[in-house]
């Protein structure tokens, strides 16, 4: 059975490809936080963390950081492309939406119509994207790792993702290797290839068999998944 309802508070408008928006809608559902709502042609990212804020500027800053984190989680979970922040919306208790398009030097207030959101049956547990976002909220290293992974189309961000995981779970390289999350030779090859590829002046010699970027992306994705799994609180059977 479905119920018609709306929840007043702040939201962030997000935009992206149809496929990316569809992934966000599928992974971020109520009653878990954060969640996504559809209001006509507008897609809103909602979170209880926004509702303690006092201004659209504060919501923007919090939303941009959350979107960066979620982009990484969505890329890891679903191979989804990124979405971007596109404004702040305040849903009033009567359902009216007030949109604020925040530019560098000005704000534009746009009144919307009252809306009714159709809420379907709630899933039994939050998605892994929601769980990962919650973990990263309280862990700066995991937050950074997800943000870097969300933009890891080049060697720099892949290297930074790995570096952040080593600091969080090592914190030395040897201690990290001892976890046996991946073969030491593979992680070392990723680092050597990245160090060679990401420096324009070619400060380092290339390895004899450089790792492909696609291989590095797959490896760092496996490591990040393992890191998030290890950081999650254990659950009683």
Secondary structure, 3 states (H helix, E strand, C coil): CCEEECCCEEEEEEECCHHHHHHHHHHCCCCCCCEEEEECCEEEEECCCCCCCCCHHHHHHHHHHHHHHHHHHHHHHHCCCCCEEEEEEEECCCCCEEEEEECCCCEEEEECCCCCEEECCCCCCCCHHHHHHHHHHCCHHHHHHHHHHHCCCCHHHHHHHHHHHHHHHCCCHHHHHCCCCCCHHHHHHHHHHHHHHCCCCCCCCCCCCCCCHHHHHHHHHHHHHHHHHHHCCCCCC
